[in-house]
Amino acid sequence: MVGIPGVGKTTLARLLATTVEAHFITYSAVISGIKEIKTVMVEAEQQRKYYGRQTILFIDEIHRFNKAQQDAFLPYVERGDIVLLGATTENPSFEINSALLSRIKVIVLHQLKPDHLKQIIARALKDPAGGLGSTGLKLDDPSTDVLIRMSDGDARTALNLLEIASDLAQSAGKKEISAEELQEAVQRKVLLYDKQGEEHFNLISALHKSLRNGDPDAGLYWLARMLEAGEDPLYIVRRLIRFASEDVGLADPQALTIAVAAQQATHFIGMPEANTALAQAVVYLATAQKSNALYEGYTRAAQAVHEKPNEPVPLHIRNAPTPLMKEFGYGKGYQYAHNFEDALTDMSCLPDSVAGSKYYNPTDRGFEGEIKRRLAEWEKKRKKS
């Protein structure tokens, strides 16, 4: 089972344990080692072999085991000695051994919606045994909405905040939990984010694609999501600099200048003051003319480098700083552009295997349209000469 914290992965595992007639064992990969688990799996093998009883092994935070350790599960899963049930907050494609992944079914538990959280909160307020039913405390609709917003789809967070807020309300002699108690309970909203996990890559992808789509509002939103959650601003600005060349390019040459200036400002003044410099770069990049001609041009040139023979640099465009090099023909036939009309020559600067290749194909957008016009004009003049 994969899902963000607080969506009920462990709860579902416990429900399963009460409804199936099997030996149910639970471990947390955070505090248990693979040695302990191997012992359990040997016992599970004996349970199946001698008593015909199956064992369900639930591993919470299974991604904490490295991929070599996960190999230990394979023979027991393969033979059916255990039914392996794992819970993780990480993307299984990245964190689970491919051999193990091919033998299991991945169930995705999505973030809880506001209506789900509202039901959970209502039950907690009514339940006298496991909840707050015995306190008689109430929570009105506006305060419930505040609690739901603070929880970000995490039921565990919602219940923890509700419990703290109820203590605050009772200590003040109140019979109703207010938004003020909730705010005091949370102090500051804890944002769902993992700098090393999938959410890190999801959010930077969202920022990049929003800028590419020319949406400054979405760009600012995803920027704020990352910065307010504590992302390294220099990581963000590195991605902005890349975007300036990959997706804007020479359609707007100023884009790279703006992005690099944002990096310098971020490095110089730090956070939180640098948030507006980053916001300025985000809005500029979102609203700039777009072209990926540079990116595609480099990709085609790199492909040629790998696929074609890497021929020596043509002699006529080599420097000849010594008499011996001149004897070998270095620089012979070189045409110094400034000695020609419009500083144009018909001299080829590519090796024979790729002579005449066109890697950079400018678009008509922004300044790149002017570059396209120049190149077409120069091509005509070269053909006439």
C-alpha positions in Angstrom: 0.0 0.0 0.0 1.4 3.4 -0.9 0.1 6.8 0.1 0.9 9.9 2.0 1.0 9.9 5.8 -2.4 9.7 7.6 -4.5 8.1 4.8 -5.0 4.8 6.8 -2.4 2.3 5.5 -1.6 0.9 9.0 -5.3 1.0 9.9 -6.3 -1.1 6.9 -3.6 -3.6 7.8 -5.0 -3.9 11.3 -8.5 -4.3 9.9 -7.2 -7.1 7.7 -5.6 -8.8 10.7 -9.0 -9.0 12.5 -10.9 -10.4 9.4 -8.7 -13.1 8.1 -7.9 -16.5 9.7 -4.2 -16.3 9.4 -1.2 -15.7 11.6 -0.7 -12.0 11.4 2.7 -10.4 12.3 3.5 -6.7 12.1 6.9 -5.0 12.0 8.2 -1.6 11.4 11.2 -1.3 9.1 12.2 1.8 11.1 13.0 -0.2 14.3 13.3 -3.8 13.0 16.2 -5.4 11.2 16.1 -7.9 8.4 17.6 -10.5 10.7 14.4 -10.5 12.9 12.2 -10.6 9.8 14.2 -13.7 8.5 13.5 -15.5 11.7 9.8 -14.8 11.4 9.8 -16.0 7.8 11.4 -19.3 8.7 8.7 -19.8 11.3 6.1 -18.9 8.7 7.5 -21.6 6.4 7.1 -24.1 9.2 3.5 -22.9 9.9 2.6 -23.5 6.3 4.5 -26.8 5.9 3.3 -28.5 9.1 0.0 -26.9 10.0 -1.2 -25.5 6.7 -1.5 -22.1 8.2 -0.6 -19.0 6.3 1.2 -16.0 7.7 0.5 -12.4 6.8 3.6 -10.3 7.4 2.9 -6.5 7.6 6.0 -4.3 7.1 5.4 -0.6 7.9 7.8 1.8 6.1 9.0 -1.1 3.9 11.1 1.4 1.8 13.4 1.7 4.8 14.9 -1.7 3.8 17.4 -1.3 1.1 17.0 -3.3 -2.1 19.5 -5.9 -1.1 17.6 -6.5 2.1 14.3 -6.7 0.2 15.7 -9.7 -1.7 15.3 -11.7 1.5 11.6 -11.7 1.1 11.7 -13.2 -2.4 11.9 -17.0 -1.8 9.2 -16.9 0.9 6.8 -14.8 -1.2 7.5 -17.0 -4.2 6.7 -20.2 -2.3 3.7 -18.7 -0.6 5.1 -19.1 2.9 4.0 -15.5 3.7 1.6 -12.9 2.3 3.7 -9.8 2.3 1.8 -6.6 3.1 4.0 -3.5 2.9 3.2 0.2 3.6 5.2 3.1 2.2 4.9 6.8 1.6 7.4 6.6 -1.2 7.0 5.7 -4.9 7.4 1.9 -5.1 9.0 2.3 -8.6 12.0 4.0 -6.9 12.1 2.3 -3.6 11.0 -1.3 -4.0 13.2 -4.0 -5.6 12.0 -4.6 -9.1 12.0 -8.4 -8.6 9.8 -8.0 -5.5 7.6 -5.4 -7.2 6.8 -7.8 -10.0 5.4 -10.3 -7.4 3.1 -7.9 -5.5 0.1 -5.8 -6.2 0.4 -2.0 -5.6 -2.6 -0.4 -4.0 -2.5 3.4 -4.0 -4.3 5.2 -1.2 -5.1 8.8 -2.2 -5.1 11.8 -0.1 -8.2 12.1 2.0 -10.8 14.6 0.8 -12.5 17.2 3.0 -15.7 15.1 3.3 -13.7 12.1 4.5 -11.9 14.2 7.2 -15.2 15.7 8.2 -16.6 12.2 8.9 -13.5 11.2 10.9 -13.6 14.4 13.0 -17.3 14.0 13.7 -16.8 10.4 14.8 -13.9 11.4 17.1 -16.1 14.0 18.8 -18.9 11.5 19.4 -16.9 8.4 20.4 -16.8 8.2 24.2 -14.3 5.3 24.4 -11.6 6.1 21.8 -12.5 9.8 21.1 -13.7 12.9 22.8 -17.4 11.9 23.3 -17.1 11.9 27.1 -15.9 15.6 27.1 -19.1 17.0 25.5 -16.9 19.3 23.4 -18.4 20.6 20.1 -16.8 22.0 16.9 -18.8 24.2 14.7 -18.7 24.1 10.9 -16.3 27.0 10.4 -13.8 25.6 12.9 -14.1 22.2 11.3 -13.2 23.7 8.0 -10.2 25.3 9.6 -9.1 22.0 11.0 -9.5 20.3 7.6 -7.4 22.9 5.9 -4.7 22.5 8.5 -4.6 18.8 8.1 -3.9 18.6 4.3 -5.7 15.3 3.8 -3.9 13.7 6.8 -6.3 12.1 9.2 -3.6 11.5 11.9 -2.7 15.2 11.8 -6.4 16.1 12.1 -7.0 13.9 15.1 -3.8 15.0 16.8 -4.7 18.7 16.4 -8.2 18.0 17.6 -6.9 16.4 20.7 -4.5 19.2 21.5 -7.2 21.8 20.8 -9.6 20.0 23.1 -7.1 20.1 26.0 -6.7 23.8 25.5 -10.5 24.3 25.4 -11.1 22.3 28.5 -8.3 24.0 30.4 -10.1 27.3 29.6 -13.4 25.9 30.8 -15.0 26.0 27.3 -17.5 23.6 25.8 -16.7 24.4 22.2 -13.4 24.2 20.4 -12.7 27.4 18.5 -10.5 28.3 15.6 -8.2 30.0 18.0 -7.5 26.8 19.9 -6.9 25.0 16.7 -4.4 27.7 15.6 -2.7 27.5 18.9 -2.5 23.7 18.6 -0.9 23.8 15.2 1.2 27.0 15.7 2.2 26.8 12.0 0.7 24.6 9.3 3.0 21.7 8.6 3.2 21.4 4.8 3.4 18.0 3.1 6.9 17.9 1.6 9.9 15.6 1.4 13.1 17.1 0.0 14.4 13.7 -1.0 11.2 12.0 -2.0 8.6 12.0 -4.8 6.8 15.1 -3.6 10.1 17.1 -4.2 10.1 16.0 -7.8 6.4 16.4 -8.3 6.4 20.0 -7.2 9.4 21.1 -9.2 7.8 19.4 -12.2 4.6 21.3 -11.6 6.6 24.6 -11.4 8.5 23.8 -14.6 5.4 22.8 -16.6 3.4 25.9 -15.3 6.1 28.2 -16.6 6.3 26.4 -19.9 2.5 26.8 -20.2 2.8 30.5 -19.7 0.9 30.5 -16.4 2.5 33.0 -13.9 -0.2 32.4 -11.2 0.4 28.6 -11.2 4.2 29.3 -11.2 3.9 31.5 -8.1 1.7 29.0 -6.3 4.1 26.1 -6.8 7.1 28.3 -6.0 5.4 29.2 -2.7 4.5 25.6 -2.0 8.2 24.7 -2.1 9.6 27.8 -0.4 7.1 27.7 2.5 7.8 24.0 3.0 11.5 24.7 3.4 12.9 23.8 0.0 16.5 25.0 -0.7 15.9 28.2 -2.8 19.2 27.6 -4.6 17.8 24.3 -5.9 14.8 26.1 -7.2 16.8 28.8 -8.9 19.1 26.2 -10.6 15.9 24.8 -12.2 14.9 28.3 -13.2 18.3 28.9 -14.9 17.9 25.6 -16.7 14.4 26.6 -17.8 15.6 29.9 -19.1 17.8 28.1 -21.6 15.8 25.0 -22.3 12.3 26.5 -22.7 12.8 30.2 -23.4 16.2 30.2 -25.1 16.9 33.0 -27.6 13.2 33.8 -28.0 14.0 36.1 -25.1 17.8 36.3 -24.3 17.0 38.4 -21.2 15.4 35.4 -19.5 18.8 33.8 -18.7 20.0 37.2 -17.3 17.0 37.4 -15.1 17.4 33.8 -13.8 21.1 34.3 -13.1 20.3 37.6 -11.3 17.8 35.7 -9.2 20.5 33.2 -8.3 22.9 36.0 -7.3 20.2 37.7 -5.2 19.2 34.5 -3.5 22.9 33.7 -2.7 23.5 37.3 -1.5 20.5 38.0 0.7 19.2 34.5 1.5 15.7 33.6 2.6 13.1 34.9 3.3 14.0 38.1 1.6 15.0 36.3 -1.6 11.4 35.0 -2.1 10.5 38.1 -4.2 13.6 37.8 -6.4 12.6 34.2 -7.1 9.0 35.3 -7.7 10.2 38.0 -10.2 12.1 35.4 -12.1 9.2 33.0 -12.1 6.8 35.6 -13.5 9.3 36.8 -16.1 9.9 33.2 -17.3 6.3 32.4 -17.4 5.4 35.4 -19.5 8.5 35.3 -21.8 8.3 34.1 -25.4 9.1 30.4 -25.5 11.4 28.3 -27.7 13.1 25.0 -27.2 15.2 25.4 -30.4 18.4 25.7 -28.4 17.6 22.5 -26.4 16.7 20.6 -29.6 19.7 22.0 -31.4 22.1 20.8 -28.7 20.4 17.4 -28.5 20.9 16.9 -32.3 24.5 18.0 -32.1 25.2 15.7 -29.2 23.5 12.8 -31.1 25.8 13.5 -34.1 28.8 13.4 -31.7 27.9 10.0 -30.5 26.8 8.5 -33.8 29.2 10.0 -36.3 33.0 9.5 -36.4 34.8 12.2 -34.3 36.9 13.5 -37.1 39.9 15.8 -36.4 39.3 19.6 -36.5 39.7 20.7 -40.1 43.2 22.1 -40.6 42.0 25.5 -41.9 40.3 26.4 -38.6 43.1 25.3 -36.4 45.5 27.8 -34.8 49.1 27.7 -35.9 51.2 29.2 -33.1 54.5 27.5 -34.2 56.3 27.3 -37.6 56.1 23.5 -37.5 52.3 23.6 -37.2 52.2 26.0 -40.2 54.3 23.4 -42.1 51.7 20.8 -41.3 49.0 23.1 -42.9 47.4 24.4 -39.7 45.4 27.5 -40.5 46.0 27.2 -44.3 43.0 28.5 -46.2 41.4 30.2 -43.2 39.2 33.1 -44.1 39.2 35.9 -41.6 35.5 37.0 -41.5 36.2 40.7 -40.8 38.1 41.0 -44.1 34.9 40.1 -46.1 31.8 42.1 -46.9 29.2 41.8 -44.0 31.8 39.7 -42.2 30.6 36.6 -44.1 32.5 33.8 -45.8 31.5 30.6 -47.4 34.1 28.7 -45.4 32.8 25.4 -43.7 33.6 25.0 -40.0 32.4 21.4 -39.7 34.3 18.2 -40.3 33.4 16.3 -43.5 31.2 13.7 -41.9 28.7 16.3 -40.7 29.3 19.1 -43.3 26.2 21.0 -44.1 24.3 19.8 -41.0 21.7 22.1 -39.4 21.3 21.6 -35.7 19.8 24.9 -34.7 16.4 25.7 -36.2 15.1 29.0 -34.7 11.4 29.6 -34.4 9.6 32.8 -35.4 8.9 33.7 -31.7 10.5 36.7 -30.0 14.1 37.6 -30.7 14.6 34.2 -32.3 12.5 35.4 -35.2 15.2 38.0 -35.8 17.9 35.3 -35.6 16.0 33.2 -38.1 15.8 36.2 -40.5 19.6 36.9 -40.1 20.5 33.3 -40.8 18.3 33.1 -43.9 19.8 36.4 -45.2 23.4 35.2 -44.6 22.6 31.9 -46.3 21.5 33.8 -49.4 24.6 35.9 -49.4 26.9 32.9 -49.0 25.3 31.2 -52.0 25.9 34.2 -54.2 29.6 34.5 -53.2 
